[in-house]
Amino acid sequence: MNTRTLLLAVTLLFTVSPSLPAQSASKAAAKPAAGRPAPDFTRNTLDGKPLRLSTYRGKLVLLNFWATWCGPCLTEIPRFNTWQTKYAPQGLQVLGVSMDDDAAPVQKAARKLQFTYPVVMGDDKLGEQYGGVLGLPISYLISPDGKIIDRLQGETDLNALEKRITGLLPAKKP
């Protein structure tokens, strides 16, 4: 079973079975807890440049796991593009991890969405490092010292998330 089929099946399970707690499927995989170091990884960006998470130490990182077939994911990306441009001078770095099985639809989406931040291809191994990526989108806020601040799963209140991010960034210099 490929990653897309598995993620789609789990997403449908939670959509059809609202009585199940949203986090129950991922309890089997140990999720990195708040305050713990974010698992480091190295992947090539869509344009072939190596990206290593730990090189972003000193910045507040929003690490977003998404896929081209995920509606809520595609809703978040334009806001993440805006935040990358708006808050990068204060120390925000958005990083995208596509969980698509193939790079072709991601390349097509990249042309349409005009990412202002790096995007890498993810896989089951990377997903497992982050406790299993079942049900997208999933984002992690990672502190400048490389520790996980929060894990956000599913549709997120983007206004509340922006307030949280701006509260974690250093004050804007006049």
N, C-alpha and C positions, 0 to 999 in steps of 0.2 A: 504494500500500500504506500503510495507516495505521500509526501508531506502535505501537499495541498488537499488531497482526499481526506487524510486524517484530520487536519485542522477544520475542514468543512464539516466533517461528521461530528466532531466535538462541538463546534459552534451550533450546529442544528440540534444536537442533544440538549444543550442548555437553553436554546430558544423554545424547543418543544416541551421541555420538562422544567418549568419554572420552579417546581418545588425542590429541585436540587440546589444546594448552596453553590454559588458561582465558583468557589475555590476548591470544591471537593475533588475534582478530577486531578488537580495538580498537587494534592497532598502527598501522593506517592513519590513525586519527585521533590527533593529538598530545594525549596526556593531560597536564594540568597536573602538573608534577613537584613533589615535596616541596621546600619552600623557596621556591617561586614564589608570587606573589600569586594568590589565588583570584579567578577572574573575577567581577567585580561584575555584579549584575543587579537590576532592579526588576520586581516582579510584584505583583498584588493577591492578598491572602489570600482564603480561602474566604468570609470575611465582607465582602470588598470594600475592605479597608484596604491602602494601598500598603506594600510591604515591600521594602526595599533592603538587600542583604547587607552593604554597607559600614557601615550604621548599627550593626552589631553589633561593630564594632572595640572592643577592650577586653575582649571575652568569648571564651571557647573555644567554637567553633561546631561542632556535629555536623550537617552538611548531608546529609540522607538522601533519595535518589531512590528512589521506590517506586511501586507500582501496586496497585489494588484486587484484581486477578486474580493477584497474586504471593503465593503461600503464605508463603515465608520473610519477605517484607516484612511481612505481617500478624502474623507471630510476633514481629517486632522491636518493633512499635509500642507495645505495652503497657509494655515495658521502657523505651523512649524517653520515654513519658509519665511514668513513675516517676522517671527520671533528671532530667527537666526540673524536676519539683517538688522533688526532693531536692537537686539540685546547682545550681540557679539562683542561690541566695544566694551561692555560691562563684564564680559567673561562667560557668556553662555555659548555652548557648542551643542548643536543638535546633530545626532548621528542616526541614520536610518539603517535598519537591517531588514531586507526583504526576505520573507520566508517562502517566496515562490520557488517552484522546482526548477525553473528555467529562467535564464537571464533575458531572453527575448521580450517577454511582456513587460519586464521591469525597464528595459531600455526604452521601449515604446512609451511607457508611463513617464519616464524621466524627461523625454522630449516634450510631453504634454504639460507636465507639472512644473518643469523648470526648477528643480531642486536648488536651493541656495546652500545646501549642506551636503556632506558626503553620504553616499549610500553604498552599502556592501551587500553581498548575497549571504544569507544565512543558510543553515542546514540543521538537521536533527542534533548533531553534536553541539553546535553553538547554542541551540535552544535548550538542550539539557544542562549546559553550564549555568543557565539562568532559570533552572527549576522546571523546565518543560514549558514550551510555548504553545499551550492549548487554548485556543480562543483568542483571536486577535481583535483589536490591537492590544499590545502590552508595551508599556513604557516604564523605564526606570529613570529616576532622578539620581544622579551620582554626584557626590560632593567634590569640591576641588582637591581633596586629599584621596579621592578614589574610592570612597565608601558609599554604599547604597543608602540613600535617604528614604526613598519610597518606591513602591511597585504599584503601577496603575494598570488595571486590566479592564478591557472593554471600553465602551464609549465613556469618555471622560468629559467632565464639565470644563471646557477649555478656558472659560473666563476665570474659574477658580484656580485652574492650573497656572494660568498666566500670573495671577496675583501671588501664588506660591513661589513661582520662579523669581518674580521681581523682588519678593521679600528675601530671597536667598542670595541675590546678587548684591555686590557692593553698591553703595549710593552713587548715583550718576554725578560725575564731576561737572561743576558749573563752567 
